[in-house]
Amino acid sequence: MIFEMIMLICFGAAWPFSVYKSYKSKSIKGKSIAFSYVIFIGYIAGILHKIFHDYDWVIYLYIFNSILVFIDILLYYRNKKYKQP
């Protein structure tokens, strides 16, 4: 559990910066929506694993990270309309 927690904290540390950058820049430059979906699906799988097989408080790290990734996905679509033709 400790290594899972460290992994989630380290991965999760980057998402607030990504969300902030997406929000402020109104740009999709450097973003891969496919990558974001893969990460989001991975977090959902982690949540489901915690629910059905190994429930502990680490589930909240999965939930927090998945929310941030979902916000970044929403910002991608918002910012896509700002893209210059």
N, C-alpha and C positions, 0 to 999 in steps of 0.2 A: 504494500500500500504506500509506503514512503516514496518509492521510486515513481509510482504512478502520480502521486501528488506533486512531486518535483517537476515531472514532465508537464503536467497540466498547468502548473504555475508558470513555468518557463514559456510554454507555447502561448498561454493566456496573456502574458505580459506584453506581447506585441500587438494584440488586437485593439486595445484602446487607442494606440497611436495610429493604427491603420484606419479606424473609424474616424478619428479626428481629422486625419489627412484627407480622407474621402469627403468628409463633410465640408471642410474649408476650401479645398481645391476645386470642387465641382468638376473633377476630371476622372476619366477611367484609365488614364495613361498608367501603364505598369500593372494594371489589374488583370487577373485572369478569373473570369466568372466560373469557369470549369473547376479551377483549383479551389475556389471558395466553396463550391458545392461539394466537392470531394471531402474537404475538411469538415463541412457542416454534417454530412452524412456520417463521417467518422465519429464526431461528437455524439450524434444521435445514437449510434451503435453502442458507444460507451455508456450512455445513459440507460439504454435498454439492458445492457449487461448488468449494470449496477442494480437495476430494478428486479431483474429475474434471477440473478445468480450470486451477487456479491454486494448487497446493499450496505453502504456505509456513507459517511459524510462527504466523501470525495465526489459523490454524485453532484454536489453543489458546484464544484469546480467545472465539471462537464456542462452543467446547465448554464453557468455564467459565461463560459467560453462560447457555447453554442449560440447564446443570445447575441453576443458581440459579433460573431460571424454572420448571423442572420441580419443584423443591423447593417453590416458592411455590404451584404448582398443587396439589401434594399437601397442603400446609397449608390451602389453600382448602377442600378436601373434608373435612379433619379438623375445621376450624373451623365448617363448615356445620352439623355436628351440635350445636354449642353455641348456634346461633342460637335466640333466643326465639321461640315461636309468636306 
